């Protein structure tokens, strides 16, 4: 115990927002030091072994552009570990990059995970971090981290409703007295919205585009409600009939149509949570409104879209993309005070 305390004084404790799209790492006392895509590029050698070529930004640049023996993969899918070995290597890479050296001192790590993770999946996350060099691993659920990062006072007996639209999952939770009263996690979020755009362009315009282009379209012209001035973007791809490379113009109205189904699934999940919320907490939510976090909160007009459906005020948190990471970091800073909200 004494040795553990001494080690704690010298270790660089960190928190990790292990997202489907991006991994963010915060060092205790220093804030966010790494914000890179959750992508690993591997090369298969002549003996059939996979060697890591790149991780993060460099690996993402290779997606869709690699020769046969190189593959850019996302080890996280729908908020969970799809490839245990690659996730462990990715976490190890980020830990070593955060420390800027291979330290013999093992850090204590807080990792944010989706609410719906099974015990097997939770164990996989913990073992990945332990194998990558952690001394202790704590798991905190995403809706709780998002609420803390959005500066909601979670410890008081007041109900708060948080909607975190990430890359792989949308987490919707009602929080009061430092705990999740009711929560729902659906595997419909940024990645599914990107895929819906890719499918729409293919179906309506016979144009084949990649996932990265789908994401770019969403960011540039995507909107959940009609805009006063509609946006337009020029997109290039391969015509699936002629096989030739062509360009088309897409409007924000096109993308609204493409995103209609995934956005409806998110709004339906939100309605389910509201219907299941205890009456006293429901009164608090009517007063406090609903807070949006995650990359999906940046879709133009999504607050207005959800507000019109549930007839409640909806607000986008400040820096929604960083809310979960900031909340996870705050748990690390106040780990003794906030142990009640950590699930490990």
C-alpha positions in Angstrom: 0.0 0.0 0.0 2.8 2.4 0.9 4.7 1.4 -2.3 1.5 2.0 -4.3 1.2 5.5 -2.8 4.9 6.3 -3.6 4.5 5.1 -7.2 1.3 7.2 -7.5 3.3 10.3 -6.7 5.6 9.7 -9.7 3.3 8.1 -12.2 1.6 10.1 -15.0 -2.0 9.1 -14.3 -4.2 9.5 -17.4 -7.7 9.2 -18.6 -8.7 7.8 -22.0 -11.8 8.5 -24.1 -11.6 5.4 -26.2 -14.0 6.3 -28.9 -15.0 4.5 -32.1 -13.9 7.5 -34.2 -11.2 9.2 -32.0 -9.2 8.5 -29.0 -8.5 11.4 -26.6 -5.9 11.1 -23.8 -5.6 13.5 -20.8 -2.7 13.6 -18.5 -3.4 14.5 -14.9 -2.8 18.2 -14.4 -2.1 18.8 -18.1 -5.4 18.3 -19.9 -5.9 16.8 -23.4 -2.5 15.9 -24.9 -3.6 13.5 -27.6 -6.7 13.7 -29.9 -6.2 11.3 -32.8 -8.4 8.9 -34.9 -8.9 5.4 -33.5 -7.2 3.8 -36.5 -4.3 1.4 -36.9 -2.4 0.7 -40.1 -0.9 -2.8 -40.4 1.3 -4.5 -42.9 1.4 -8.3 -43.4 4.9 -9.7 -43.9 5.8 -12.8 -45.9 5.4 -14.9 -42.8 1.8 -13.8 -42.3 2.6 -11.6 -39.3 0.9 -8.2 -38.8 3.3 -5.3 -38.2 2.1 -1.9 -37.2 2.9 0.8 -39.6 1.1 3.7 -38.2 -1.5 4.7 -35.5 -3.9 7.7 -35.3 -3.7 10.6 -37.8 -1.1 8.9 -40.0 -3.1 5.7 -40.2 -6.4 7.5 -41.0 -4.8 9.1 -44.0 -4.2 5.6 -45.4 -7.9 4.5 -45.2 -9.1 3.5 -48.7 -5.7 4.2 -50.2 -3.6 1.2 -49.2 -2.0 -1.5 -51.4 -2.9 -5.2 -50.9 -0.4 -6.0 -48.1 -1.3 -2.9 -46.0 -4.6 -2.5 -44.2 -6.0 0.5 -42.2 -8.4 -0.8 -39.6 -10.6 0.6 -36.8 -10.2 -1.7 -33.8 -13.2 -0.2 -32.1 -16.6 -0.8 -33.7 -20.0 0.6 -32.4 -18.3 1.7 -29.2 -16.8 -1.7 -28.3 -13.6 -3.6 -29.0 -13.8 -5.4 -32.3 -10.1 -6.4 -32.4 -8.6 -7.0 -29.0 -5.0 -7.3 -30.2 -5.1 -4.1 -32.2 -6.9 -2.2 -29.5 -4.2 -3.2 -27.0 -1.4 -2.1 -29.4 -3.3 1.2 -30.1 -3.6 1.9 -26.4 0.0 1.0 -25.7 1.1 3.4 -28.6 -0.9 6.3 -27.2 0.3 5.6 -23.6 3.9 5.7 -24.7 3.3 8.8 -26.9 1.7 10.5 -23.9 4.7 9.7 -21.7 7.2 10.5 -24.5 9.2 7.6 -23.2 8.8 4.0 -22.2 8.4 4.5 -18.5 8.9 1.7 -15.9 6.2 3.4 -13.8 2.8 2.1 -14.7 0.1 4.8 -14.7 -3.4 4.6 -13.2 -5.9 5.0 -16.0 -9.6 6.0 -16.2 -11.3 4.8 -19.4 -14.7 5.9 -20.6 -16.9 3.1 -21.9 -20.5 3.0 -23.4 -23.3 2.2 -21.0 -24.4 -0.9 -22.8 -21.1 -2.8 -22.6 -21.4 -6.4 -21.4 -19.2 -7.7 -18.6 -17.1 -9.6 -21.2 -16.6 -6.4 -23.2 -15.8 -4.4 -20.0 -13.2 -7.0 -19.1 -11.7 -6.8 -22.6 -11.3 -3.0 -22.2 -9.7 -3.4 -18.8 -7.3 -6.1 -19.9 -6.3 -4.1 -23.0 -5.2 -1.2 -20.8 -3.5 -3.5 -18.2 -1.6 -5.3 -21.0 -0.6 -1.9 -22.4 1.0 -0.9 -19.2 -1.6 0.3 -16.7 -1.2 -0.2 -13.0 -4.9 0.3 -12.2 -7.9 0.7 -14.5 -11.2 2.3 -13.7 -14.2 2.4 -16.0 -16.6 5.3 -16.1 -19.8 5.2 -18.2 -20.1 7.6 -21.1 -23.3 9.4 -20.2 -21.8 10.2 -16.8 -18.5 11.4 -18.2 -20.4 13.6 -20.8 -22.6 15.1 -18.1 -19.5 16.0 -16.0 -17.7 17.4 -19.0 -20.7 19.5 -19.8 -20.5 21.1 -16.4 -23.8 19.6 -15.1 -24.0 19.4 -11.3 -24.5 15.6 -11.1 -24.3 15.3 -7.3 -27.4 17.3 -6.4 -30.9 15.7 -6.3 -31.9 17.2 -9.6 -32.6 15.3 -12.8 -30.4 16.0 -15.8 -30.8 14.4 -19.3 -27.7 14.0 -21.4 -27.6 12.8 -25.0 -24.1 11.9 -26.3 -24.0 11.3 -30.0 -20.5 9.7 -30.6 -19.0 7.8 -33.5 -20.3 4.3 -32.7 -23.0 4.8 -30.1 -25.5 7.3 -28.9 -25.8 7.3 -25.1 -28.9 8.8 -23.5 -29.0 9.0 -19.7 -30.9 10.6 -16.8 -28.6 11.5 -14.0 -29.3 12.4 -10.4 -27.4 12.2 -7.1 -24.2 11.1 -8.8 -25.8 8.1 -10.5 -27.5 7.0 -13.7 -31.2 6.6 -12.9 -32.1 5.3 -16.4 -30.0 5.0 -19.5 -30.0 3.7 -23.0 -27.2 3.0 -25.5 -28.0 2.5 -29.2 -25.5 1.7 -31.9 -26.7 4.4 -34.1 -24.4 7.5 -34.2 -21.8 9.3 -36.4 -20.6 6.2 -38.3 -24.2 5.1 -39.2 -25.0 8.6 -40.3 -21.9 8.6 -42.6 -22.9 5.2 -44.0 -26.5 6.5 -44.6 -25.0 9.3 -46.7 -22.8 6.9 -48.7 -25.8 4.6 -49.3 -28.0 7.6 -50.3 -25.5 8.9 -52.9 -25.1 5.4 -54.3 -28.9 4.9 -54.6 -30.0 8.3 -55.8 -27.0 9.3 -58.0 -25.3 5.9 -58.8 -22.1 7.3 -57.4 -19.7 5.3 -55.3 -18.0 7.3 -52.5 -16.0 6.2 -49.4 -16.8 6.5 -45.7 -14.4 9.4 -45.3 -16.2 11.3 -48.1 -19.5 10.6 -46.4 -18.2 12.1 -43.1 -16.8 15.1 -45.0 -20.2 15.7 -46.6 -22.0 15.5 -43.2 -19.6 18.0 -41.7 -19.7 20.5 -44.7 -23.4 20.5 -45.6 -25.3 18.2 -43.2 -28.3 19.6 -41.4 -31.2 18.1 -39.3 -33.6 21.0 -40.2 -34.3 23.2 -43.2 -31.8 26.0 -43.4 -32.5 29.6 -44.2 -29.8 29.3 -46.9 -29.3 25.8 -48.1 -25.7 24.6 -48.6 -24.1 22.8 -51.5 -21.0 20.7 -52.0 -19.3 19.2 -55.1 -18.4 15.5 -54.6 -16.4 13.2 -56.9 -16.6 9.4 -57.1 -17.0 6.5 -59.5 -20.2 6.1 -61.4 -21.3 2.5 -60.7 -22.9 2.1 -64.2 -20.2 3.5 -66.5 -17.3 3.0 -64.1 -16.0 6.5 -64.9 -14.9 9.0 -62.4 -17.5 11.8 -62.2 -18.5 14.7 -60.0 -22.0 15.8 -58.7 -23.4 18.6 -56.6 -25.1 17.7 -53.3 -27.3 20.0 -51.3 -28.0 20.1 -47.6 -31.6 19.0 -48.5 -30.1 15.8 -50.0 -28.2 15.1 -46.9 -31.2 15.8 -44.7 -33.0 13.1 -46.6 -30.0 10.8 -46.3 -29.8 11.3 -42.5 -33.5 11.0 -41.8 -33.6 7.4 -40.7 -30.6 7.4 -38.3 -31.8 10.7 -36.8 -35.3 9.2 -36.3 -33.7 6.2 -34.4 -31.9 8.6 -32.1 -35.1 10.7 -31.5 -37.1 7.5 -30.8 -34.6 6.4 -28.2 -34.8 9.8 -26.6 -38.6 9.5 -26.4 -38.3 6.0 -24.9 -36.1 7.4 -22.1 -38.5 10.3 -21.4 -41.4 7.9 -21.2 -39.5 5.8 -18.7 -38.3 8.7 -16.5 -39.8 8.9 -13.0 -42.3 11.8 -12.7 -40.3 13.9 -10.2 -37.1 13.7 -12.4 -39.2 14.4 -15.5 -40.2 17.7 -13.9 -36.5 18.6 -13.4 -35.8 17.8 -17.1 -38.7 20.1 -18.2 -37.0 22.8 -16.2 -33.4 22.0 -17.1 -33.8 20.9 -20.7 -31.7 18.3 -22.5 -28.0 18.7 -23.1 -26.3 17.4 -26.3 -22.7 16.3 -26.4 -20.5 14.3 -28.8 -19.6 15.0 -32.5 -23.2 14.4 -33.5 -24.2 17.5 -31.6 -22.4 19.6 -34.2 -24.8 18.6 -36.9 -26.6 21.8 -37.9 -30.0 22.2 -36.2 -30.0 18.9 -34.4 -30.9 20.7 -31.2 -33.9 22.3 -32.9 -34.8 19.0 -34.5 -34.9 17.1 -31.2 -36.6 20.0 -29.4 -39.5 19.9 -31.9 -40.0 16.2 -31.5 -39.9 16.0 -27.7 -41.2 19.5 -27.1 -38.5 20.3 -24.5 -35.6 22.8 -24.6 -32.5 21.2 -26.1 -29.0 22.8 -25.7 -25.6 21.9 -27.2 -22.9 21.8 -24.6 -19.8 24.0 -24.9 -17.2 22.1 -26.8 -19.4 19.0 -27.3 -16.7 17.0 -29.1 -14.5 17.2 -26.0 -17.2 16.8 -23.3 -16.7 13.1 -22.6 -12.9 13.4 -22.6 -13.1 16.4 -20.2 -15.5 14.6 -17.9 -13.3 11.5 -17.8 -10.3 13.7 -17.0 -12.2 15.4 -14.2 -13.0 12.0 -12.7 -9.3 11.3 -12.7 -8.6 14.7 -11.0 -11.2 14.0 -8.3 -10.9 10.2 -8.2 -11.5 9.9 -4.4 -14.5 12.3 -4.4 -16.1 10.7 -7.5 -15.5 7.0 -6.8 -19.2 6.5 -6.5 -19.7 7.1 -10.2 -16.9 4.8 -11.4 -18.0 1.3 -12.5 -15.2 -1.2 -12.4 
